[in-house]
Amino acid sequence: MNQLPLKTIRNHQAMKQREVLFRRFGYDSNASLKFILAKSLPLPGHVLEIGTGKGRFLAALAKHASPITTLDVDMAQQRAAKLHVRHAGLRQRIRYVIHNAEQLPWDDASFSSVVCVNTFHHLARPQKVLEQMVRVLKPGGKLVLCDLSPRGFQIFDRIHRFEGGTHPRLKNDFAEFGRRLRRSGWKTKRFKGCNQEILVAIAPLAPADKRKHK
């Protein structure tokens, strides 16, 4: 077996240390990931992930979905994500894209599933990003939005204060996002657990597809 590069091992160690810190304050990263996957899967077809981050969710998702395209504006974050995926030994098809999510570089109806995990509270204009996610999703496709619950945000506030910093809060309520989608004919479900809040939404079928299902 080939030995992993030192930078891959160090990245893994740093992520594990971060998880230990999170647990000290009451946030279990592994439990949260399991909860998110349980409420999100299956994610069929080509999956678009908005917000690669350091790749925690990406590595977990890659065990259940392929191909995946993941997008972030931060090249350093994606480099860390690639190391994390490599350490996990995953060989699924993953395309890494650096781009602003407010103007996605794909045609309408390009993806069967679109997911975004713990990213919306970092966005300056989350409504604009949601509009783009909806635009690139195929009719009948699956949209998953996940972010920290109110208790989760309280935990991360304490973590960042401990580290001498601050942590942004979600600017829009997922309940409002769900209401807007339902008014456009979407089917939605919301879940809370493991310090996370999740909105799962199914896009309306195209008119021709509706006739087939009658």
Secondary structure, 3 states (H helix, E strand, C coil): CCCCCHHHHHHHHHHHHHHHHHHHHCCCHHHHHHHHHHHHCCCCCCEEEECCCCCHHHHHHCCCCCCEEEEECCHHHHHHHHHHHHHCCCCCCEEEEECCHHHCCCCCCCEEEEEEECCHHHCCCHHHHHHHHHHHEEEEEEEEEEEECHHHHHHHHHHHHHCCCCCCCCCCCHHHHHHHHHHCCCEEEEEEECCEEEEEEECCCCHHHHHHCC
